[in-house]
Amino acid sequence: MSKIVVFGAGGRAGRAAVAEARRRGHQVTAVVRDPSRHGGSSADGVQLVAGDVTDGDSVARVAAGHDAAISAVYDAAAQPDTFYTVAARALLDGLARAEVARLLVVGLASVLKTKHGVALMDTPGYPQEYRSFYLAHAAGTQVLRTAATGVDWLVVSPAGDFDHGGKRFERYRTAMADAASRVSYADFAVALIDEVDTPTHHRTHLGVEAA
């Protein structure tokens, strides 16, 4: 049994990760900005705490004593071009100080490469109205790639998009980016917690899809 801290535990990917970790018997600390918006109390092996993923001191405080961390963060009120880079730096700083060796980051398929070697966002017909958001995610990943850190990080994203109504089948596979690809939140969480239980991929961006 591991102790896992999940930043952004109030979102759909974060909630799915918490549920899958608990299903396997792990202890979970669920980090949100405002616990009162999520029931305000801890229950069923999940400790609900307030934390700020953009503050290294806050990350270190809530992550202390844990074996692995998952970041599934999103802040609609923040500027994406600074939020994801600041969060990446704070996570690496705080987790290193807390001696948490493994970090899984929920990423974006748009910046994952296709079988043709180009980012999905650069393929013909791909929606461009959120390009600044795609680039913000890419910048956050670049912080991880270029950091001199002992934290063993991995970015995991759908290979295309989430199947928002999809069920848990415990079947997935790794894949290059493909706009038509889908994976349920539950099976995506299976992939995340598999990488906690048995770290297989390291310091890269991994795409997953339903199998």
Residue pairs with C-beta under 8 A, 6 or more apart in sequence:
1 25
1 26
1 27
2 26
2 27
2 66
2 67
2 68
2 196
2 197
3 26
3 27
3 28
3 29
3 65
3 66
3 67
3 68
4 17
4 21
4 26
4 27
4 28
4 29
4 66
4 67
4 68
4 69
4 70
4 193
4 196
5 28
5 29
5 31
5 62
5 63
5 66
5 68
5 69
5 70
5 100
6 14
6 17
6 18
6 21
6 28
6 29
6 30
6 31
6 69
6 70
6 72
7 14
7 31
7 51
7 53
7 59
7 69
7 70
7 71
7 72
7 73
7 91
8 14
8 31
8 32
8 53
8 71
8 72
8 73
8 74
8 106
9 15
9 17
9 18
9 28
9 30
9 31
9 32
9 38
9 48
9 72
10 30
10 32
10 33
10 37
10 38
11 72
11 73
11 74
12 162
12 164
12 185
13 72
13 106
13 162
13 185
13 188
13 189
14 30
14 70
14 72
14 73
14 106
15 185
16 185
16 186
16 188
16 189
17 70
17 72
17 106
17 189
17 192
17 193
18 28
18 30
18 46
19 186
19 189
20 186
20 189
20 190
20 192
20 193
21 28
21 193
21 196
22 28
22 44
22 45
22 46
24 193
24 197
26 45
26 193
26 196
27 45
27 47
28 45
28 46
28 47
29 46
29 47
29 49
29 62
29 63
29 66
30 38
30 46
30 47
30 48
30 49
31 49
31 50
31 51
31 53
31 62
32 38
32 48
32 49
32 50
32 51
33 50
33 51
33 52
33 75
34 50
35 41
35 48
35 49
35 50
38 48
39 48
40 48
41 48
42 48
49 62
51 58
51 59
51 61
51 62
52 58
52 59
52 90
53 59
53 71
53 73
53 87
53 90
53 91
54 78
54 83
54 86
54 87
54 90
55 90
55 94
56 89
56 90
56 93
56 94
56 97
57 94
58 90
58 94
59 90
59 91
59 93
59 94
59 95
59 98
60 93
60 94
60 95
60 97
60 98
61 94
61 98
63 69
63 94
63 95
63 98
63 100
64 98
65 98
66 98
66 100
67 100
67 101
67 102
67 196
68 100
68 101
68 102
68 103
68 104
68 196
69 91
69 95
69 100
69 102
69 103
69 104
70 103
70 104
70 105
70 106
70 192
70 196
71 87
71 91
71 103
71 104
71 105
71 106
72 106
73 87
73 106
75 83
80 132
80 133
80 136
80 137
81 132
81 135
81 136
81 139
83 136
84 136
84 137
84 139
84 140
85 136
85 139
85 140
85 142
85 143
87 140
88 105
88 140
88 141
88 143
88 144
88 147
89 143
89 147
91 103
91 105
91 151
92 103
92 143
92 144
92 147
92 149
92 151
92 153
95 103
95 151
96 149
96 150
96 151
100 151
101 150
101 151
101 152
102 151
102 152
102 153
102 195
102 196
102 199
103 151
103 152
103 153
103 154
104 153
104 154
104 155
104 156
104 192
104 195
104 196
105 140
105 141
105 144
105 153
105 154
105 155
105 156
106 155
106 156
106 157
106 192
107 137
107 141
107 155
107 156
107 157
107 205
108 133
108 134
108 137
108 138
108 157
109 120
109 157
109 158
109 159
109 160
109 161
109 177
109 181
109 207
110 119
110 120
110 121
110 126
110 130
110 134
110 137
110 177
111 119
111 120
111 121
111 134
111 135
111 137
111 138
111 141
111 205
112 119
112 120
112 157
112 159
112 176
112 177
112 205
112 207
113 119
113 120
113 176
113 177
114 120
114 123
114 176
114 177
114 178
115 176
115 178
116 123
119 134
119 138
119 177
120 126
120 160
120 177
120 178
120 179
121 128
121 131
121 134
123 179
126 179
141 155
141 205
144 153
144 155
144 203
145 203
152 199
152 202
152 203
153 202
153 203
154 195
154 199
154 201
154 202
154 203
154 204
154 206
155 204
155 205
155 206
156 188
156 191
156 192
156 195
156 205
156 206
156 207
156 208
157 205
157 206
157 207
157 208
158 181
158 182
158 183
158 188
158 207
158 208
158 209
159 175
159 176
159 177
159 178
159 181
159 183
159 207
159 208
159 209
160 177
160 178
160 179
160 180
160 181
160 182
160 183
160 209
161 179
161 181
161 182
162 182
162 183
162 184
162 185
162 188
163 182
163 183
163 184
163 210
164 185
166 182
166 183
166 184
166 185
166 186
166 187
166 210
167 184
167 186
168 184
168 186
168 187
168 190
169 184
169 186
169 187
169 210
170 187
170 190
171 187
171 210
171 211
172 183
172 187
172 188
172 190
172 191
172 208
172 209
172 210
172 211
173 208
173 209
173 211
174 201
174 206
174 207
174 208
175 181
175 207
175 208
175 209
176 207
177 207
178 209
181 207
181 209
181 210
182 209
182 210
183 191
183 208
183 209
183 210
184 210
187 208
187 210
188 208
191 208
194 200
195 201
